[in-house]
Every structure is written in structure tokens, then in C-alpha cells.
């Protein structure tokens, strides 16, 4: 699979996926860390990709999404946004709803 | 320097009614992104008619597109508040 096929495959097979710098336990950037925190606060079930370990995907996803920064959160294959937008959705209570609609909340 | 460039690029591309660019790079000096010298931290607040009927994601994409190459080197992180003039009036 080339990198674009890998991206499509990941987006199709993970209802919620976070492309981030570092890992949920060891985020390598404050914005990625904040995003993980609110996902966890919503009890989200989510997959993640540490783009620092995959330089090819790091560049390709920016083109794919027309979004040049990380983190990037996708729900059902759709780009939800970066840290700013996610914080905003969280504070309005919308993030929890979106995760519930995607059936991605821990019971 | 970059803050001024950001203001110029966004002004040309989006014809905003209001634009503020804040340089927050100092607040983040020393964290990983800064050490890798992939640019500064900025926050922009833009009020523009072009944002009408667009989602937040689409608004941010417009801003990113206007900044083009700057996102790759000069800018590590960009906070964006994007409002239409109508939305901005409601906030006053």
C-alpha cells in the first residue's frame, strides 16, 4: 500500500482516529497532549498515529486534508479539526455528542 | 517579523474587516517544536465576509491556504478565531 492508500485504510477502519505528535501517554507537543486529554475526558475510544514515527505520512496527510498542522482528529473519516476546534467543540459539549454518535465512547 | 507577514498575507487573501495577529513564540520557547526550529507560535483573529456559510474546518483551511509555505517553515502553531462580520457583532 502506498501512503495515500494507508491513510484511506486508516480512516475507513477507525471511527475515531487522532494523528498526533507522540503517543497518548507521551505526547511530544502541548497541542497533541491537550487534544488527548479532552478525548479521554469524553471517555473516547480512539485510534492514534504518531506521525513523528512516520515522516512520509506526516507530509502526505497534510496534502490529503489541506491541513498543515498536527494534531488532526477524524471521526468517521471526516476531518473534525485541530486542537483549537476540538477544544471549542469540547467546551460546547458537542465533542461528546459526536463521539457518542460515532459509537466511540467507552461503556 | 513573521507576525507582520502573516497579517499581510491574510489581508490580501481574505480582505478581512478586522485582523489581529499575536506572536506567542516566547511563551513556548524551549519546548520540542521550538528546539526543532520549525517556527513560531501565533494567534490570529479574523473577521471576514469570506467565512460566511463555511464550517470551522473550511475557515481554517482558507487561512492555511493563504499562508501557504509559511505554514511549513515559519509557523509551528497557529491559533485561529475566524468569524463573519455578523457573528462578530453578536459577540460585542
N, CA and C atoms of all chains as a GROMACS GRO file, in nm:
protein
  597
    1UNK      N    1   0.085  -0.120   0.000
    1UNK     CA    2   0.000   0.000   0.000
    1UNK      C    3   0.088   0.125   0.000
    2UNK      N    4   0.054   0.218  -0.087
    2UNK     CA    5   0.128   0.344  -0.079
    2UNK      C    6   0.068   0.430   0.034
    3UNK      N    7   0.130   0.543   0.055
    3UNK     CA    8   0.094   0.620   0.175
    3UNK      C    9  -0.051   0.670   0.171
    4UNK      N   10  -0.098   0.709   0.052
    4UNK     CA   11  -0.236   0.757   0.045
    4UNK      C   12  -0.336   0.644   0.068
    5UNK      N   13  -0.301   0.524   0.022
    5UNK     CA   14  -0.387   0.409   0.048
    5UNK      C   15  -0.387   0.376   0.198
    6UNK      N   16  -0.273   0.393   0.261
    6UNK     CA   17  -0.266   0.368   0.406
    6UNK      C   18  -0.354   0.467   0.481
    7UNK      N   19  -0.351   0.593   0.439
    7UNK     CA   20  -0.434   0.695   0.504
    7UNK      C   21  -0.582   0.657   0.488
    8UNK      N   22  -0.622   0.626   0.365
    8UNK     CA   23  -0.763   0.591   0.341
    8UNK      C   24  -0.803   0.470   0.423
    9UNK      N   25  -0.714   0.371   0.427
    9UNK     CA   26  -0.740   0.249   0.502
    9UNK      C   27  -0.761   0.281   0.651
   10UNK      N   28  -0.675   0.365   0.704
   10UNK     CA   29  -0.687   0.401   0.847
   10UNK      C   30  -0.817   0.477   0.874
   11UNK      N   31  -0.851   0.568   0.784
   11UNK     CA   32  -0.972   0.649   0.805
   11UNK      C   33  -1.098   0.564   0.791
   12UNK      N   34  -1.092   0.465   0.703
   12UNK     CA   35  -1.210   0.380   0.683
   12UNK      C   36  -1.229   0.281   0.798
   13UNK      N   37  -1.119   0.241   0.857
   13UNK     CA   38  -1.127   0.133   0.955
   13UNK      C   39  -1.125   0.178   1.101
   14UNK      N   40  -1.119   0.309   1.123
   14UNK     CA   41  -1.120   0.361   1.259
   14UNK      C   42  -1.223   0.474   1.270
   15UNK      N   43  -1.332   0.449   1.342
   15UNK     CA   44  -1.434   0.553   1.354
   15UNK      C   45  -1.377   0.683   1.410
   16UNK      N   46  -1.283   0.671   1.504
   16UNK     CA   47  -1.218   0.791   1.559
   16UNK      C   48  -1.067   0.768   1.556
   17UNK      N   49  -0.996   0.857   1.488
   17UNK     CA   50  -0.851   0.842   1.482
   17UNK      C   51  -0.784   0.978   1.495
   18UNK      N   52  -0.682   0.981   1.580
   18UNK     CA   53  -0.608   1.104   1.606
   18UNK      C   54  -0.467   1.090   1.550
   19UNK      N   55  -0.432   1.179   1.460
   19UNK     CA   56  -0.294   1.188   1.411
   19UNK      C   57  -0.224   1.291   1.498
   20UNK      N   58  -0.122   1.248   1.569
   20UNK     CA   59  -0.064   1.334   1.672
   20UNK      C   60   0.089   1.324   1.676
   21UNK      N   61   0.148   1.416   1.750
   21UNK     CA   62   0.292   1.410   1.775
   21UNK      C   63   0.313   1.339   1.908
   22UNK      N   64   0.376   1.221   1.902
   22UNK     CA   65   0.394   1.140   2.021
   22UNK      C   66   0.279   1.042   2.037
   23UNK      N   67   0.262   0.995   2.160
   23UNK     CA   68   0.157   0.897   2.189
   23UNK      C   69   0.068   0.954   2.299
   24UNK      N   70  -0.052   0.896   2.319
   24UNK     CA   71  -0.138   0.947   2.427
   24UNK      C   72  -0.067   0.950   2.563
   25UNK      N   73   0.018   0.852   2.590
   25UNK     CA   74   0.090   0.851   2.718
   25UNK      C   75   0.206   0.949   2.721
   26UNK      N   76   0.269   0.968   2.604
   26UNK     CA   77   0.384   1.060   2.596
   26UNK      C   78   0.371   1.154   2.477
   27UNK      N   79   0.276   1.248   2.486
   27UNK     CA   80   0.263   1.344   2.375
   27UNK      C   81   0.390   1.429   2.363
   28UNK      N   82   0.428   1.458   2.239
   28UNK     CA   83   0.551   1.533   2.216
   28UNK      C   84   0.523   1.680   2.183
   29UNK      N   85   0.398   1.721   2.202
   29UNK     CA   86   0.362   1.860   2.172
   29UNK      C   87   0.242   1.893   2.258
   30UNK      N   88   0.238   2.015   2.311
   30UNK     CA   89   0.130   2.054   2.400
   30UNK      C   90  -0.008   2.045   2.336
   31UNK      N   91  -0.015   2.074   2.207
   31UNK     CA   92  -0.145   2.074   2.141
   31UNK      C   93  -0.198   1.931   2.125
   32UNK      N   94  -0.107   1.839   2.092
   32UNK     CA   95  -0.147   1.698   2.085
   32UNK      C   96  -0.188   1.649   2.223
   33UNK      N   97  -0.115   1.690   2.326
   33UNK     CA   98  -0.143   1.648   2.462
   33UNK      C   99  -0.280   1.695   2.509
   34UNK      N  100  -0.311   1.822   2.480
   34UNK     CA  101  -0.441   1.879   2.519
   34UNK      C  102  -0.556   1.804   2.452
   35UNK      N  103  -0.533   1.770   2.325
   35UNK     CA  104  -0.638   1.701   2.249
   35UNK      C  105  -0.665   1.563   2.308
   36UNK      N  106  -0.558   1.492   2.342
   36UNK     CA  107  -0.573   1.360   2.406
   36UNK      C  108  -0.651   1.375   2.536
   37UNK      N  109  -0.619   1.479   2.613
   37UNK     CA  110  -0.686   1.498   2.742
   37UNK      C  111  -0.837   1.514   2.728
   38UNK      N  112  -0.881   1.592   2.628
   38UNK     CA  113  -1.026   1.610   2.615
   38UNK      C  114  -1.092   1.484   2.559
   39UNK      N  115  -1.021   1.411   2.472
   39UNK     CA  116  -1.077   1.284   2.423
   39UNK      C  117  -1.094   1.188   2.541
   40UNK      N  118  -0.994   1.184   2.627
   40UNK     CA  119  -1.003   1.096   2.743
   40UNK      C  120  -1.113   1.142   2.839
   41UNK      N  121  -1.126   1.275   2.853
   41UNK     CA  122  -1.232   1.329   2.939
   41UNK      C  123  -1.370   1.288   2.887
   42UNK      N  124  -1.381   1.270   2.755
   42UNK     CA  125  -1.508   1.226   2.695
   42UNK      C  126  -1.519   1.074   2.692
   43UNK      N  127  -1.423   1.005   2.751
   43UNK     CA  128  -1.418   0.859   2.752
   43UNK      C  129  -1.421   0.802   2.609
   44UNK      N  130  -1.349   0.868   2.521
   44UNK     CA  131  -1.349   0.827   2.379
   44UNK      C  132  -1.266   0.701   2.359
   45UNK      N  133  -1.319   0.614   2.269
   45UNK     CA  134  -1.238   0.505   2.216
   45UNK      C  135  -1.177   0.558   2.088
   46UNK      N  136  -1.046   0.571   2.084
   46UNK     CA  137  -0.986   0.625   1.962
   46UNK      C  138  -0.855   0.557   1.928
   47UNK      N  139  -0.830   0.549   1.797
   47UNK     CA  140  -0.701   0.503   1.749
   47UNK      C  141  -0.610   0.625   1.736
   48UNK      N  142  -0.479   0.603   1.734
   48UNK     CA  143  -0.390   0.716   1.711
   48UNK      C  144  -0.274   0.674   1.621
   49UNK      N  145  -0.217   0.772   1.554
   49UNK     CA  146  -0.095   0.750   1.477
   49UNK      C  147   0.005   0.855   1.524
   50UNK      N  148   0.123   0.809   1.564
   50UNK     CA  149   0.231   0.902   1.599
   50UNK      C  150   0.303   0.941   1.469
   51UNK      N  151   0.271   1.060   1.420
   51UNK     CA  152   0.325   1.098   1.288
   51UNK      C  153   0.476   1.128   1.295
   52UNK      N  154   0.528   1.145   1.417
   52UNK     CA  155   0.674   1.166   1.427
   52UNK      C  156   0.750   1.039   1.386
   53UNK      N  157   0.681   0.924   1.394
   53UNK     CA  158   0.747   0.798   1.357
   53UNK      C  159   0.722   0.762   1.212
   54UNK      N  160   0.650   0.846   1.140
   54UNK     CA  161   0.616   0.814   1.001
   54UNK      C  162   0.624   0.941   0.916
   55UNK      N  163   0.746   0.984   0.885
   55UNK     CA  164   0.764   1.112   0.815
   55UNK      C  165   0.690   1.118   0.681
   56UNK      N  166   0.678   1.004   0.614
   56UNK     CA  167   0.609   1.004   0.484
   56UNK      C  168   0.461   1.036   0.505
   57UNK      N  169   0.401   0.972   0.604
   57UNK     CA  170   0.260   1.000   0.630
   57UNK      C  171   0.242   1.141   0.684
   58UNK      N  172   0.336   1.187   0.764
   58UNK     CA  173   0.329   1.322   0.820
   58UNK      C  174   0.309   1.425   0.708
   59UNK      N  175   0.382   1.411   0.599
   59UNK     CA  176   0.371   1.505   0.488
   59UNK      C  177   0.247   1.476   0.403
   60UNK      N  178   0.221   1.348   0.376
   60UNK     CA  179   0.112   1.312   0.285
   60UNK      C  180  -0.025   1.351   0.342
   61UNK      N  181  -0.043   1.334   0.472
   61UNK     CA  182  -0.173   1.366   0.531
   61UNK      C  183  -0.202   1.516   0.524
   62UNK      N  184  -0.096   1.597   0.535
   62UNK     CA  185  -0.116   1.742   0.524
   62UNK      C  186  -0.176   1.778   0.389
   63UNK      N  187  -0.128   1.711   0.284
   63UNK     CA  188  -0.180   1.736   0.149
   63UNK      C  189  -0.322   1.683   0.138
   64UNK      N  190  -0.340   1.561   0.187
   64UNK     CA  191  -0.470   1.493   0.178
   64UNK      C  192  -0.580   1.578   0.238
   65UNK      N  193  -0.550   1.636   0.356
   65UNK     CA  194  -0.654   1.706   0.431
   65UNK      C  195  -0.653   1.857   0.408
   66UNK      N  196  -0.552   1.905   0.334
   66UNK     CA  197  -0.536   2.051   0.322
   66UNK      C  198  -0.530   2.114   0.460
   67UNK      N  199  -0.456   2.047   0.548
   67UNK     CA  200  -0.446   2.093   0.687
   67UNK      C  201  -0.300   2.074   0.728
   68UNK      N  202  -0.226   2.182   0.749
   68UNK     CA  203  -0.080   2.171   0.760
   68UNK      C  204  -0.024   2.146   0.899
   69UNK      N  205  -0.111   2.127   0.998
   69UNK     CA  206  -0.057   2.111   1.134
   69UNK      C  207  -0.114   1.986   1.201
   70UNK      N  208  -0.049   1.947   1.311
   70UNK     CA  209  -0.097   1.836   1.394
   70UNK      C  210  -0.121   1.889   1.535
   71UNK      N  211  -0.216   1.830   1.608
   71UNK     CA  212  -0.294   1.709   1.578
   71UNK      C  213  -0.404   1.732   1.474
   72UNK      N  214  -0.454   1.620   1.417
   72UNK     CA  215  -0.572   1.621   1.332
   72UNK      C  216  -0.662   1.506   1.380
   73UNK      N  217  -0.787   1.541   1.411
   73UNK     CA  218  -0.882   1.439   1.458
   73UNK      C  219  -0.984   1.410   1.348
   74UNK      N  220  -1.007   1.281   1.323
   74UNK     CA  221  -1.106   1.238   1.224
   74UNK      C  222  -1.212   1.153   1.292
   75UNK      N  223  -1.339   1.184   1.263
   75UNK     CA  224  -1.449   1.100   1.308
   75UNK      C  225  -1.523   1.052   1.183
   76UNK      N  226  -1.539   0.922   1.171
   76UNK     CA  227  -1.600   0.861   1.052
   76UNK      C  228  -1.537   0.914   0.922
   77UNK      N  229  -1.406   0.925   0.922
   77UNK     CA  230  -1.333   0.963   0.801
   77UNK      C  231  -1.331   1.112   0.770
   78UNK      N  232  -1.405   1.191   0.850
   78UNK     CA  233  -1.412   1.335   0.825
   78UNK      C  234  -1.318   1.410   0.920
   79UNK      N  235  -1.245   1.505   0.865
   79UNK     CA  236  -1.160   1.589   0.950
   79UNK      C  237  -1.248   1.676   1.041
   80UNK      N  238  -1.230   1.661   1.171
   80UNK     CA  239  -1.306   1.740   1.267
   80UNK      C  240  -1.231   1.870   1.296
   81UNK      N  241  -1.098   1.861   1.299
   81UNK     CA  242  -1.020   1.982   1.319
   81UNK      C  243  -0.891   1.955   1.394
   82UNK      N  244  -0.824   2.064   1.427
   82UNK     CA  245  -0.704   2.060   1.509
   82UNK      C  246  -0.740   2.096   1.653
   83UNK      N  247  -0.640   2.125   1.732
   83UNK     CA  248  -0.658   2.148   1.875
   83UNK      C  249  -0.762   2.256   1.905
   84UNK      N  250  -0.753   2.370   1.838
   84UNK     CA  251  -0.847   2.482   1.861
   84UNK      C  252  -0.992   2.440   1.851
   85UNK      N  253  -1.022   2.379   1.736
   85UNK     CA  254  -1.161   2.344   1.704
   85UNK      C  255  -1.209   2.237   1.802
   86UNK      N  256  -1.122   2.143   1.834
   86UNK     CA  257  -1.160   2.034   1.924
   86UNK      C  258  -1.189   2.088   2.064
   87UNK      N  259  -1.105   2.184   2.111
   87UNK     CA  260  -1.129   2.246   2.242
   87UNK      C  261  -1.264   2.316   2.244
   88UNK      N  262  -1.294   2.383   2.133
   88UNK     CA  263  -1.418   2.457   2.121
   88UNK      C  264  -1.537   2.360   2.125
   89UNK      N  265  -1.527   2.252   2.047
   89UNK     CA  266  -1.635   2.152   2.043
   89UNK      C  267  -1.653   2.089   2.182
   90UNK      N  268  -1.541   2.066   2.249
   90UNK     CA  269  -1.546   2.005   2.382
   90UNK      C  270  -1.619   2.098   2.480
   91UNK      N  271  -1.582   2.226   2.477
   91UNK     CA  272  -1.640   2.316   2.577
   91UNK      C  273  -1.788   2.340   2.551
   92UNK      N  274  -1.833   2.321   2.428
   92UNK     CA  275  -1.977   2.333   2.399
   92UNK      C  276  -2.054   2.204   2.425
   93UNK      N  277  -1.979   2.096   2.453
   93UNK     CA  278  -2.045   1.966   2.472
   93UNK      C  279  -2.069   1.892   2.342
   94UNK      N  280  -2.027   1.951   2.231
   94UNK     CA  281  -2.052   1.888   2.100
   94UNK      C  282  -1.961   1.767   2.076
   95UNK      N  283  -1.840   1.772   2.129
   95UNK     CA  284  -1.745   1.662   2.104
   95UNK      C  285  -1.801   1.532   2.162
   96UNK      N  286  -1.854   1.540   2.284
   96UNK     CA  287  -1.910   1.420   2.347
   96UNK      C  288  -2.023   1.363   2.262
   97UNK      N  289  -2.107   1.452   2.207
   97UNK     CA  290  -2.218   1.408   2.123
   97UNK      C  291  -2.167   1.339   1.996
   98UNK      N  292  -2.067   1.402   1.934
   98UNK     CA  293  -2.013   1.346   1.809
   98UNK      C  294  -1.954   1.208   1.834
   99UNK      N  295  -1.886   1.193   1.948
   99UNK     CA  296  -1.825   1.064   1.981
   99UNK      C  297  -1.934   0.960   2.008
  100UNK      N  298  -2.040   1.002   2.077
  100UNK     CA  299  -2.149   0.909   2.106
  100UNK      C  300  -2.217   0.866   1.975
  101UNK      N  301  -2.237   0.962   1.885
  101UNK     CA  302  -2.299   0.930   1.755
  101UNK      C  303  -2.214   0.832   1.676
  102UNK      N  304  -2.082   0.840   1.694
  102UNK     CA  305  -1.991   0.750   1.622
  102UNK      C  306  -1.974   0.619   1.699
  103UNK      N  307  -2.048   0.605   1.809
  103UNK     CA  308  -2.041   0.484   1.892
  103UNK      C  309  -1.898   0.460   1.939
  104UNK      N  310  -1.834   0.567   1.983
  104UNK     CA  311  -1.692   0.558   2.018
  104UNK      C  312  -1.667   0.603   2.162
  105UNK      N  313  -1.760   0.567   2.249
  105UNK     CA  314  -1.744   0.601   2.390
  105UNK      C  315  -1.735   0.471   2.471
  106UNK      N  316  -1.640   0.469   2.565
  106UNK     CA  317  -1.623   0.351   2.650
  106UNK      C  318  -1.747   0.334   2.737
  107UNK      N  319  -1.799   0.211   2.742
  107UNK     CA  320  -1.922   0.184   2.820
  107UNK      C  321  -1.898   0.212   2.968
  108UNK      N  322   0.858   3.989   1.303
  108UNK     CA  323   0.868   3.997   1.157
  108UNK      C  324   0.761   3.910   1.092
  109UNK      N  325   0.754   3.784   1.135
  109UNK     CA  326   0.656   3.693   1.076
  109UNK      C  327   0.513   3.736   1.102
  110UNK      N  328   0.489   3.796   1.219
  110UNK     CA  329   0.353   3.839   1.251
  110UNK      C  330   0.304   3.939   1.145
  111UNK      N  331   0.394   4.026   1.105
  111UNK     CA  332   0.359   4.126   1.003
  111UNK      C  333   0.333   4.058   0.868
  112UNK      N  334   0.415   3.958   0.837
  112UNK     CA  335   0.395   3.883   0.711
  112UNK      C  336   0.261   3.809   0.712
  113UNK      N  337   0.227   3.752   0.827
  113UNK     CA  338   0.101   3.679   0.839
  113UNK      C  339  -0.015   3.776   0.814
  114UNK      N  340  -0.007   3.892   0.879
  114UNK     CA  341  -0.112   3.992   0.863
  114UNK      C  342  -0.127   4.030   0.715
  115UNK      N  343  -0.012   4.048   0.648
  115UNK     CA  344  -0.014   4.092   0.509
  115UNK      C  345  -0.078   3.986   0.419
  116UNK      N  346  -0.033   3.862   0.433
  116UNK     CA  347  -0.086   3.753   0.350
  116UNK      C  348  -0.235   3.735   0.369
  117UNK      N  349  -0.279   3.736   0.496
  117UNK     CA  350  -0.421   3.711   0.524
  117UNK      C  351  -0.506   3.830   0.477
  118UNK      N  352  -0.450   3.950   0.490
  118UNK     CA  353  -0.524   4.068   0.446
  118UNK      C  354  -0.546   4.063   0.296
  119UNK      N  355  -0.442   4.022   0.223
  119UNK     CA  356  -0.454   4.017   0.077
  119UNK      C  357  -0.552   3.907   0.034
  120UNK      N  358  -0.548   3.792   0.100
  120UNK     CA  359  -0.627   3.678   0.056
  120UNK      C  360  -0.774   3.686   0.099
  121UNK      N  361  -0.798   3.741   0.219
  121UNK     CA  362  -0.932   3.728   0.277
  121UNK      C  363  -1.005   3.862   0.292
  122UNK      N  364  -0.937   3.972   0.263
  122UNK     CA  365  -0.997   4.105   0.275
  122UNK      C  366  -1.075   4.119   0.406
  123UNK      N  367  -1.010   4.097   0.519
  123UNK     CA  368  -1.084   4.098   0.645
  123UNK      C  369  -1.129   4.237   0.685
  124UNK      N  370  -1.240   4.240   0.760
  124UNK     CA  371  -1.284   4.368   0.817
  124UNK      C  372  -1.203   4.398   0.943
  125UNK      N  373  -1.162   4.290   1.011
  125UNK     CA  374  -1.074   4.308   1.128
  125UNK      C  375  -0.972   4.196   1.125
  126UNK      N  376  -0.850   4.228   1.165
  126UNK     CA  377  -0.749   4.124   1.178
  126UNK      C  378  -0.650   4.160   1.289
  127UNK      N  379  -0.625   4.063   1.376
  127UNK     CA  380  -0.523   4.081   1.480
  127UNK      C  381  -0.432   3.960   1.475
  128UNK      N  382  -0.301   3.984   1.479
  128UNK     CA  383  -0.204   3.874   1.483
  128UNK      C  384  -0.120   3.890   1.608
  129UNK      N  385  -0.119   3.784   1.690
  129UNK     CA  386  -0.041   3.787   1.814
  129UNK      C  387   0.074   3.689   1.801
  130UNK      N  388   0.191   3.731   1.841
  130UNK     CA  389   0.308   3.643   1.839
  130UNK      C  390   0.329   3.588   1.981
  131UNK      N  391   0.304   3.458   1.998
  131UNK     CA  392   0.317   3.396   2.131
  131UNK      C  393   0.443   3.311   2.141
  132UNK      N  394   0.536   3.330   2.049
  132UNK     CA  395   0.653   3.240   2.041
  132UNK      C  396   0.730   3.233   2.171
  133UNK      N  397   0.742   3.347   2.241
  133UNK     CA  398   0.821   3.349   2.363
  133UNK      C  399   0.766   3.255   2.469
  134UNK      N  400   0.632   3.247   2.474
  134UNK     CA  401   0.567   3.163   2.574
  134UNK      C  402   0.601   3.016   2.555
  135UNK      N  403   0.644   2.980   2.435
  135UNK     CA  404   0.671   2.839   2.405
  135UNK      C  405   0.819   2.812   2.385
  136UNK      N  406   0.903   2.910   2.412
  136UNK     CA  407   1.047   2.891   2.389
  136UNK      C  408   1.093   2.769   2.469
  137UNK      N  409   1.170   2.683   2.405
  137UNK     CA  410   1.226   2.569   2.477
  137UNK      C  411   1.148   2.440   2.462
  138UNK      N  412   1.020   2.446   2.418
  138UNK     CA  413   0.952   2.316   2.402
  138UNK      C  414   0.994   2.254   2.270
  139UNK      N  415   0.961   2.126   2.254
  139UNK     CA  416   1.017   2.046   2.145
  139UNK      C  417   1.009   2.114   2.007
  140UNK      N  418   0.893   2.167   1.973
  140UNK     CA  419   0.875   2.227   1.841
  140UNK      C  420   0.972   2.341   1.818
  141UNK      N  421   0.995   2.418   1.922
  141UNK     CA  422   1.083   2.534   1.908
  141UNK      C  423   1.229   2.490   1.892
  142UNK      N  424   1.265   2.385   1.968
  142UNK     CA  425   1.402   2.334   1.956
  142UNK      C  426   1.431   2.286   1.814
  143UNK      N  427   1.329   2.224   1.752
  143UNK     CA  428   1.346   2.177   1.614
  143UNK      C  429   1.341   2.296   1.517
  144UNK      N  430   1.326   2.414   1.573
  144UNK     CA  431   1.319   2.540   1.498
  144UNK      C  432   1.227   2.530   1.377
  145UNK      N  433   1.108   2.472   1.400
  145UNK     CA  434   1.013   2.472   1.289
  145UNK      C  435   0.913   2.586   1.306
  146UNK      N  436   0.957   2.696   1.363
  146UNK     CA  437   0.879   2.817   1.357
  146UNK      C  438   0.812   2.858   1.486
  147UNK      N  439   0.745   2.972   1.480
  147UNK     CA  440   0.688   3.034   1.599
  147UNK      C  441   0.543   2.996   1.622
  148UNK      N  442   0.492   3.045   1.735
  148UNK     CA  443   0.352   3.024   1.772
  148UNK      C  444   0.278   3.157   1.757
  149UNK      N  445   0.168   3.152   1.684
  149UNK     CA  446   0.092   3.275   1.660
  149UNK      C  447  -0.056   3.250   1.684
  150UNK      N  448  -0.125   3.360   1.709
  150UNK     CA  449  -0.270   3.352   1.717
  150UNK      C  450  -0.329   3.461   1.630
  151UNK      N  451  -0.425   3.425   1.546
  151UNK     CA  452  -0.488   3.526   1.462
  151UNK      C  453  -0.639   3.531   1.493
  152UNK      N  454  -0.690   3.650   1.486
  152UNK     CA  455  -0.833   3.671   1.499
  152UNK      C  456  -0.875   3.747   1.375
  153UNK      N  457  -0.965   3.687   1.298
  153UNK     CA  458  -1.001   3.745   1.169
  153UNK      C  459  -1.153   3.753   1.157
  154UNK      N  460  -1.197   3.868   1.113
  154UNK     CA  461  -1.339   3.885   1.083
  154UNK      C  462  -1.348   3.912   0.933
  155UNK      N  463  -1.413   3.820   0.860
  155UNK     CA  464  -1.417   3.835   0.714
  155UNK      C  465  -1.548   3.779   0.659
  156UNK      N  466  -1.596   3.846   0.556
  156UNK     CA  467  -1.718   3.804   0.488
  156UNK      C  468  -1.701   3.667   0.421
  157UNK      N  469  -1.577   3.638   0.378
  157UNK     CA  470  -1.549   3.511   0.309
  157UNK      C  471  -1.580   3.388   0.395
  158UNK      N  472  -1.594   3.406   0.526
  158UNK     CA  473  -1.618   3.290   0.612
  158UNK      C  474  -1.766   3.250   0.616
  159UNK      N  475  -1.851   3.331   0.556
  159UNK     CA  476  -1.995   3.303   0.562
  159UNK      C  477  -2.025   3.165   0.504
  160UNK      N  478  -2.114   3.093   0.568
  160UNK     CA  479  -2.159   2.961   0.524
  160UNK      C  480  -2.047   2.859   0.513
  161UNK      N  481  -1.941   2.879   0.590
  161UNK     CA  482  -1.832   2.781   0.592
  161UNK      C  483  -1.818   2.723   0.733
  162UNK      N  484  -1.781   2.595   0.739
  162UNK     CA  485  -1.757   2.532   0.869
  162UNK      C  486  -1.625   2.584   0.925
  163UNK      N  487  -1.602   2.555   1.055
  163UNK     CA  488  -1.474   2.595   1.114
  163UNK      C  489  -1.357   2.532   1.037
  164UNK      N  490  -1.372   2.404   1.001
  164UNK     CA  491  -1.263   2.338   0.928
  164UNK      C  492  -1.235   2.411   0.796
  165UNK      N  493  -1.341   2.445   0.724
  165UNK     CA  494  -1.322   2.515   0.596
  165UNK      C  495  -1.261   2.654   0.616
  166UNK      N  496  -1.299   2.721   0.723
  166UNK     CA  497  -1.242   2.854   0.751
  166UNK      C  498  -1.092   2.843   0.779
  167UNK      N  499  -1.057   2.745   0.862
  167UNK     CA  500  -0.916   2.726   0.892
  167UNK      C  501  -0.839   2.689   0.765
  168UNK      N  502  -0.901   2.606   0.679
  168UNK     CA  503  -0.834   2.568   0.554
  168UNK      C  504  -0.808   2.691   0.466
  169UNK      N  505  -0.903   2.786   0.465
  169UNK     CA  506  -0.882   2.910   0.389
  169UNK      C  507  -0.761   2.987   0.443
  170UNK      N  508  -0.752   2.993   0.575
  170UNK     CA  509  -0.640   3.065   0.638
  170UNK      C  510  -0.508   2.994   0.605
  171UNK      N  511  -0.508   2.862   0.620
  171UNK     CA  512  -0.385   2.786   0.592
  171UNK      C  513  -0.342   2.803   0.447
  172UNK      N  514  -0.440   2.798   0.355
  172UNK     CA  515  -0.408   2.811   0.213
  172UNK      C  516  -0.346   2.948   0.186
  173UNK      N  517  -0.401   3.052   0.249
  173UNK     CA  518  -0.349   3.187   0.228
  173UNK      C  519  -0.205   3.198   0.277
  174UNK      N  520  -0.172   3.124   0.382
  174UNK     CA  521  -0.037   3.133   0.439
  174UNK      C  522   0.062   3.044   0.364
  175UNK      N  523   0.012   2.944   0.294
  175UNK     CA  524   0.094   2.861   0.205
  175UNK      C  525   0.222   2.811   0.270
  176UNK      N  526   0.334   2.843   0.208
  176UNK     CA  527   0.465   2.795   0.251
  176UNK      C  528   0.501   2.837   0.394
  177UNK      N  529   0.443   2.947   0.439
  177UNK     CA  530   0.477   2.994   0.575
  177UNK      C  531   0.443   2.888   0.679
  178UNK      N  532   0.337   2.808   0.653
  178UNK     CA  533   0.298   2.705   0.748
  178UNK      C  534   0.405   2.597   0.758
  179UNK      N  535   0.486   2.584   0.654
  179UNK     CA  536   0.586   2.477   0.653
  179UNK      C  537   0.711   2.514   0.730
  180UNK      N  538   0.748   2.641   0.729
  180UNK     CA  539   0.873   2.676   0.796
  180UNK      C  540   0.858   2.779   0.908
  181UNK      N  541   0.797   2.894   0.878
  181UNK     CA  542   0.797   2.999   0.981
  181UNK      C  543   0.699   2.976   1.096
  182UNK      N  544   0.595   2.894   1.070
  182UNK     CA  545   0.489   2.881   1.169
  182UNK      C  546   0.482   2.738   1.222
  183UNK      N  547   0.500   2.724   1.353
  183UNK     CA  548   0.487   2.591   1.412
  183UNK      C  549   0.342   2.567   1.454
  184UNK      N  550   0.281   2.670   1.509
  184UNK     CA  551   0.143   2.656   1.556
  184UNK      C  552   0.068   2.785   1.534
  185UNK      N  553  -0.057   2.770   1.495
  185UNK     CA  554  -0.138   2.887   1.466
  185UNK      C  555  -0.276   2.868   1.527
  186UNK      N  556  -0.308   2.953   1.624
  186UNK     CA  557  -0.445   2.953   1.677
  186UNK      C  558  -0.528   3.043   1.587
  187UNK      N  559  -0.650   3.001   1.558
  187UNK     CA  560  -0.733   3.079   1.466
  187UNK      C  561  -0.871   3.102   1.525
  188UNK      N  562  -0.911   3.228   1.533
  188UNK     CA  563  -1.050   3.262   1.558
  188UNK      C  564  -1.102   3.325   1.430
  189UNK      N  565  -1.199   3.262   1.368
  189UNK     CA  566  -1.249   3.310   1.239
  189UNK      C  567  -1.399   3.336   1.248
  190UNK      N  568  -1.437   3.462   1.229
  190UNK     CA  569  -1.578   3.499   1.240
  190UNK      C  570  -1.624   3.574   1.115
  191UNK      N  571  -1.752   3.564   1.086
  191UNK     CA  572  -1.811   3.654   0.987
  191UNK      C  573  -1.842   3.785   1.058
  192UNK      N  574  -1.863   3.894   0.983
  192UNK     CA  575  -1.898   4.022   1.048
  192UNK      C  576  -2.023   4.007   1.135
  193UNK      N  577  -2.121   3.929   1.090
  193UNK     CA  578  -2.245   3.911   1.167
  193UNK      C  579  -2.216   3.840   1.300
  194UNK      N  580  -2.137   3.734   1.293
  194UNK     CA  581  -2.103   3.662   1.416
  194UNK      C  582  -2.026   3.753   1.511
  195UNK      N  583  -1.940   3.834   1.454
  195UNK     CA  584  -1.859   3.923   1.536
  195UNK      C  585  -1.946   4.026   1.607
  196UNK      N  586  -2.048   4.074   1.538
  196UNK     CA  587  -2.139   4.171   1.601
  196UNK      C  588  -2.212   4.110   1.719
  197UNK      N  589  -2.247   3.983   1.706
  197UNK     CA  590  -2.317   3.915   1.816
  197UNK      C  591  -2.228   3.901   1.939
  198UNK      N  592  -2.097   3.903   1.917
  198UNK     CA  593  -2.004   3.886   2.029
  198UNK      C  594  -1.975   4.016   2.102
  199UNK      N  595  -2.017   4.128   2.043
  199UNK     CA  596  -1.982   4.258   2.103
  199UNK      C  597  -2.071   4.289   2.223
   0.00000   0.00000   0.00000
